[in-house]
Amino acid sequence: MFTVINKKKKFEEVLDQIKKLLITKKLKIGQKLPNEIELSESMGISRSSLREAFKVLSVLGIIEGKSGEGTIIKQADPENLKNIMSLVAISKGLNTNELFEVRTILEMGAVKFTAERRNEKDLQRIETILQEMDQLSYEDEEEQAKYDFLFHQSIVSASQNKMLQILVEVISDLLGEQIKTTRSELSRSPDILKRFQEEHWLIYKAIVNKDSEEAERVISSHLTCAQAELIQKKVE
């Protein structure tokens, strides 16, 4: 199953091999890996290189060492990737405009699927979030930002697309911070925040009506306008 490593840094090749074996389902969730000696010999690497790779996989939540059981492949939790993704984005110089563009791409796709696939439970959840937002004062920035994020997250959740859900979950810290910053910057513009909420309801209405084209149009306009308002605020 495993092959001798000749190229790259040793631990990188270990990561590549395990990734490929998971993709091809030759390794499965819950499966026990060979012991350290056997695995290092089959790959032709030192045990220290293998341990280095295992440390990375453990941080990512891909493997778990269990006393008396050895090393087990586990189902990764996107929660483990949030901080890493945030640090990578910051180190790469990701700016808020680029994040808005990514959000527009992801959420237009998500809302299309949601309008086509949503069920009554999904609709109830989205409606409840919007009703909660209606009851909040625009001065309550923290709670408004919390429910604003939950609204957008609930649309992705209702898309029934696991890959979209994972992608958004991995960058959720970045998204949540952007929403919080946007609402804070516009806190002295209640008319704009009111319009945002009206647009939320229009998105919900399109989802209820299973009108995917309208849902895509409104959410694209919503995010584009939010981006424009934030840019304008910074210029003033």
N, C-alpha and C positions, 0 to 999 in steps of 0.2 A: 504493500500500500504506500509506504513512504519510500522516497528515493534519496540517493546520496547527493549531498549539497556541494557544489563546486563554485558557484558564483555568488555575487552580492555579499553583504554582511551575513554572517551565519544566521543570526536571529531573525533577519528580514525574510530569509528563505524559509525558515520554519513557519513564520506567519503566513507566507504565501501558500505553502503546502497545505496547512490546516484550512485556510480559507477555501482553496480549490476543492478539498475533500468534502467540506461542508456544502459547497455549491452543488457538487455532483452527488451529494447524499451518500458518499462512501463513509462519511462520519455523520452520526446522527445525535440529536439531543439526548442526553442521558447516557451516551456511550462512554465507556471507560477507555482512556488512552493506555498504550503499553507503558510499562514502568520506565523510569528515567534511563536506566542502563540500556535496555533493549531499544528504546527510541533513539537515543544518541548514537548507538552503534549502527542502526539501520540507516540513519541519515549521514553518518560519517562526520559527526561534529562532536565537540567537547560537551560535557555535561553543563559546564558554565554557560556556553552559548544557548543551550536548550533552556536553562533556567532563566536566562535573560528574556528569551521569547515568551516563556510562560508568565513572567512578571507582567509583560505588556498585555497578554491575553487575559490575565486575571483582572487587571485594571479595567479593561474593556468589558469585563463580565462574560467572556466567551468560555472560560474554563473555571473550574473550582476544585481546589484540593480538599478532599474529605478524608479525615483520619480513618485509617483502616480500609479505605476504598480506593485510594489513589486519586488520579486526576480525572475529573468528569467533564464532558462537554455539556454546557448548560445553555439555556435559552437566554440570550443577551437582553438586558434591560436598557432601552434608550436613555434612561436616567443616568447611566454611567458615562454616556457620551456628551451630555450637556455642557459640562464645564470644559471638557476638552475642545468641543466645537467652538465655544465662546472664545477660548484662548487662541485657537487657530484663526478665527475670524478677525480678532483684534490684532494679532501679530501680522496678518496679511493686509491690514489697513482697510477692512470692510467699512464702508460708510453707510449712513442711513438711507441714502438714495438707492444704493445697490440693494439694500435689504427690502426696500419698498418694491423694487422691480422683481425680486425673487418672490415676495409675498403675492404680487399680482399674478405671476405665472402659476404658482402653486394653488392659490385660492380660486382662480378662475377655473382651473381644472377640477378642483374639489367641489365647488358649488354646482358645476355641471352634473357631476355624478350624483351629488346629493339630491338635486332636483329630480333626477330620474329614479333614484333608488330609495329615498327616504321612507321611513315607516312612521306610524303614529307616535311611537316612543321618541323618535328623533324630533318630530315636530313639537311634541310637548316640551322636550328639554330646551329647544331653541326659544320657544315662546316664553317659557318660564324665565329664562335668562333676560330676555328683553323686557318682560314685565318688572323684573327686579330692578333693571336699569332705569325704568320709567319712574320708579319710586325714589331713586337716589337724587340728592342734590348735586348739581354740577360742581359745587365747591368740594364735594367729597371725592377728591381726585383719586385716591388710592382704591376705593371701592368701585368707582367708575372704570378705572383701568383694569381692575380684576375682572369685572363682568364683560368689558369690551373684549378682553382676551378670551374669556370663556365662550363668548358668542362665536368668534372666528374659529376657535378650536372645535366647537361643537359641529360646525359645518364640515370640517375635515373629518371628524369622527363619523359623521353620518354618510360620508362618501362611500363607505364599505370597501375602501381601497387601503389595504394594509401598508403598502409602500408609501403612499402619501401620508398616512398617519405616522409612520416611523420618521419620515423626513421632517415633518413639522414638529414632532416630539423632540427630535435631536436639536433643532434650532429654537425650541420654545422659549428658552431663557432670553435669546436675542429678540424674539418677537414680543415677548412680554415687556421687556425694557423699552423697546421702541414705542409700543402703545402707551406706556406710562409717560415717556418723555414727550410724546406728541400731545397728549392730553394736558400735561403740565404746562407746555409752551403755549397752548391755546386756552388755558384756564380763564383768561380775561376776555375771552370771546365766546360767551354762552350761545350766541346765535349759530356759530359754527358747530359747536358741540351738539346743539339741538338738531342741526341738519344731519350730523353724523348718525344720530339715533333714528331719525326719520328714514335715512338710507338703510339702516339695519332692518327696519320693519319692511322696507320695499324688497330687500333681499329675501327676507322670510316669506313674504307674500308670493314671490316668484317660485320659491321652493314648494310652498303649499300647492300652488297651481301646476307644479311639475313643468314650469316654463324654464328650461335650462338656458335658452338664449337670453332671456330677460335677466335671469339670475347672473349670468356671466357679465352682461352689460353693466348692471348696477354695481356689482362688486368691483369691477374694473374702474368704473367712474368714481366709486367711493374711495378706493385706495389712491388713485391718481390725484383726486382733489385733496385728500388728506396730506399727501406728499407736497402738493403745491402750496397749501396753506402753511405748512411747516416751513417751507423755504421762504415764503413771503414774510413770515413772522421773524425769521432770523435776519432778513434784510432790513426790516424796520428799526 
